Amino acid sequence: MLADRKLPEDLKKMSYTELEDLAAEIRNLLIETVAKRGGHLAPNLGVVELTLALHKVFNSPEDKIIWDVGHQSYVHKIVTGRWQDFHTLRQRGGISGFPKPEESPHDVFATGHSSTSISVALGLAKARDLRGEDYKVVAVIGDGSLTGGLAFEALNNAGHLKTNLIVVLNDNEMSIAPNVGALSTYLSQARLNPTLYKFRADLEQFIQKIPKVGETTFRYLDKIKDSLKYMVISGILFEELGFTYIGPVDGHNLRQLTQTLTDAAHRQGPVLIHVRTKKGKGYPPAEKDPIRFHGVPGFEVSTGKLPNHSGPPTYTEVFGATLVKAAAEDERIVAITAAMTEGTGLRQFSQAFPARFFDVGIAEGHAVTMAGGLARAGMKPVVAIYSTFLQRAFDQILHDVCLQSLPVVFAIDRAGVVGEDGPTHHGVFDLAYLRMMPGLTIMVPKDENELRQMLLLALKMDKPVAIRYPRGQGTGGSLSTVQAFKSGEAEVLREGDDAAILALGPMVHKAMTAADLLKNIGIHCAVINARFVKPLDQQTILDWARRVPHLITVEDHVLTGGFGSAVLELLAEAGIQHVQITRLGYPDQFIETATIPELHELYGLTAEGIFRSVAGRRLTLASGKK
């Protein structure tokens, strides 16, 4: 059916039976593609009917549909002319896993972080009004994203401005309020009826006009109406914020969805439609375990079996296990995450110490400031958040933790490039914005064993500490060996007189391999595991800058403001000018979608890339001497 239709235009003339057949075909395409490419499966399976209804009622791209986060935008991409390229999902040069305006005019706004859609939609709606244009604006936001403070700020402002705007609340997991059965359904249907809605408005005006008693009677009836709403309507919060609330609506009933959206499109002012959907709808393994199938690698379609995790433990697993062990010995240790219990490795901690575990929802700023409060009261909070999401708490880290020198440990997972999730999720900016914060210690482990040691060290330090580590498996080094080191102490792994590589985190082992390759062509290269970006091991770096003619810094981070920049600043302050400097990292741009190995190869962050950089510069220096 996809091949025989011009979408999304043909959706408007399709019968509900045809739409249901199309929904089944799209689900099959989703399952088959994500099984091969990986991606966000359960969220997209849950919005198939909702997406079809949106495109049946509204005229995209003239009407604007904004997808919060973008985890659920695959169906939107399929029905807006990209189904034939859908097999390239999340590949380099292929279809992005998130809305991307450069990809299609139907993707109104680039998203990848949550809770932004209502703010974006309100901006678009007000621009429309100011320019005298006429189009609809719809924000689709999940119940999880609604826990973000930005979403409530936008709801509050939208209710105040009273501009025409539709917010679709996709409630697929967390119930906003209990379902109160037939009465709630009846009231919802009554509110959906335009004729009844107009009758109520006309009746209110009539009562108010009755001489002497009209206004008093109206106020009395209005109080009764509000009391009843508080008892039976789940959307009272949104009503109080200035929205017309419609729902709950069955998110898998195409007829009801279409009728509801059509009605909302004719309402004046902001409208919120509460849609109930089932995450993973139509694929039993995903329905049974929607959390596990939220974002998945490739899997076996017939059984839903995910790939076996073999080999060394991941950095995330080592962090989680180490924290549990430390918390067993120190009851002051608490853990905080922002709706990422599984992803940050805190599931075991949450089970072992439920009273000391806090999942605050998608609210990174609150997580950090709450940690500040816990630290002020004598606890030892560890805040585990992905690098890309910690960006959202910049001011809280600076003002609520560092300014007061509070002992909060930031466990920054997914630092560096993260692969197929692309530019919205790469954690390549954290060093730049963290190292300018006074009093913050920044550590980067070369392997999982060093991560363990850094976490234990951080928990003993009476000050804020950030530890950044990459996505994926460790190097396979022994976890039984503990090598103690001091704050700000680098590690010289290899001696050499021709050049010195100052490597950070996962780049250390690549630097060691590069040094072996360089030795084969007669270049003897030292390798230093920097360990600390702040404070730098100034003495070690300056000593090597005076010993060798060429220093190379290597980091899984943008060059602007990163580790290499810190080294340059140190050398400039020390007045060292004779040494040649090469900085390897990412350029001043957003890094595209590709696998982690592809990106490392592309930007020269491999053993061979380091080898070429050192050997090439060495030849240049030798030529210059002649």
URPE-V442629 format. One record per backbone hydrogen bond with DSSP energy under -0.5 kcal/mol. CO is the residue of the C=O (numbers start at 1). NH is the residue of the N-H. If there is no record, write none. Layout:
CO;NH  CO;NH
This chain:
1;4  1;5  2;5  5;7  6;10  8;11  9;12  10;13  10;14  11;14  15;19  16;20  17;21  18;22  19;23  20;24  21;25  22;26  23;27  24;28  25;29  26;30  27;31  28;32  29;33  30;34  31;35  32;36  33;36  33;37  34;38  35;299  39;41  39;296  41;45  42;46  42;280  44;47  45;48  47;51  48;52  49;53  50;54  51;55  52;56  53;57  54;58  58;60  59;62  59;63  63;65  64;66  64;138  65;67  65;108  66;68  66;140  68;70  70;73  73;77  74;78  75;79  77;80  77;82  78;81  78;83  82;85  83;86  85;88  85;95  86;89  88;91  91;94  95;90  99;111  100;103  100;104  104;107  106;108  113;69  113;112  116;120  117;121  118;122  119;123  120;124  121;125  122;126  123;127  124;128  125;129  126;130  127;131  128;133  129;132  136;64  137;166  138;66  139;141  139;168  140;68  141;170  142;146  144;147  144;362  145;148  148;151  148;152  149;153  150;154  151;155  152;156  153;157  154;158  155;159  156;160  157;161  158;162  158;163  165;271  166;139  166;168  167;169  167;273  168;141  168;170  169;171  169;275  170;143  170;172  171;277  172;279  173;175  178;180  180;183  181;185  182;186  183;187  184;188  185;189  186;190  187;191  188;192  189;193  190;193  192;194  193;197  194;198  195;199  196;200  197;201  198;202  199;203  200;204  201;205  202;206  203;207  204;208  205;209  207;210  210;214  211;213  213;217  214;218  215;219  216;220  217;221  218;222  219;223  220;224  221;225  222;226  223;227  224;228  225;229  226;230  227;231  228;232  229;233  232;234  233;236  235;239  236;240  237;241  238;243  239;242  243;245  244;272  246;274  249;251  249;276  250;253  252;254  253;257  254;258  255;259  256;260  257;261  258;262  259;263  260;264  261;265  262;266  263;266  264;267  269;165  270;244  271;167  272;246  272;274  273;169  273;275  274;248  274;249  275;171  275;277  276;251  277;279  278;281  280;283  283;286  283;287  284;288  285;289  287;290  289;293  291;294  291;295  293;41  293;42  296;39  298;307  299;301  300;304  305;300  308;310  313;474  314;318  315;319  316;320  317;321  318;322  319;323  320;324  321;325  322;326  323;327  324;328  325;329  326;329  326;330  330;333  332;380  334;382  335;358  336;384  337;339  337;360  340;344  341;346  341;347  342;345  346;350  347;351  348;352  349;353  353;356  354;357  356;335  358;337  358;360  361;363  363;367  364;368  365;369  366;370  367;371  368;372  369;373  370;374  371;375  372;376  373;377  374;379  375;378  379;381  380;334  381;383  381;409  382;336  382;384  383;385  383;411  384;338  385;413  386;389  386;390  387;391  389;392  390;393  391;394  393;397  394;398  395;399  395;400  396;400  396;401  397;401  397;402  398;403  401;406  402;405  406;408  408;410  408;465  409;383  409;411  410;412  410;467  411;385  411;413  412;469  413;387  416;427  419;422  419;594  422;425  422;426  426;428  427;416  428;558  429;433  430;434  431;435  434;437  436;438  437;440  439;441  441;466  442;533  442;534  443;468  444;505  447;451  448;452  449;453  450;454  451;455  452;456  453;457  454;458  455;459  456;460  457;460  457;461  458;461  461;463  464;441  465;410  466;443  467;412  468;445  469;415  472;315  480;482  481;483  482;484  486;489  488;490  491;493  491;529  494;527  499;526  500;502  500;552  501;503  501;528  502;554  503;530  504;507  505;508  506;510  507;511  508;512  509;513  510;514  511;515  512;516  513;517  514;518  515;519  516;520  518;521  518;523  519;522  522;524  523;525  524;498  524;499  526;501  527;493  527;494  528;503  528;530  529;491  530;532  531;444  534;442  536;538  537;541  538;542  539;543  540;544  541;545  542;546  543;547  544;548  549;580  550;500  551;582  552;502  553;584  554;504  555;557  557;586  559;561  559;562  562;566  563;567  564;568  565;569  566;570  567;571  568;572  569;573  570;574  571;575  571;576  572;575  575;577  580;551  582;553  582;584  584;555  586;559  587;589  595;599  596;600  597;601  598;602  599;603  600;605  601;604  604;606  606;610  607;611  608;612  609;613  610;614  611;615  612;616  613;617  614;618  615;619  616;620  617;621  618;622  619;623  620;624  621;625  622;626
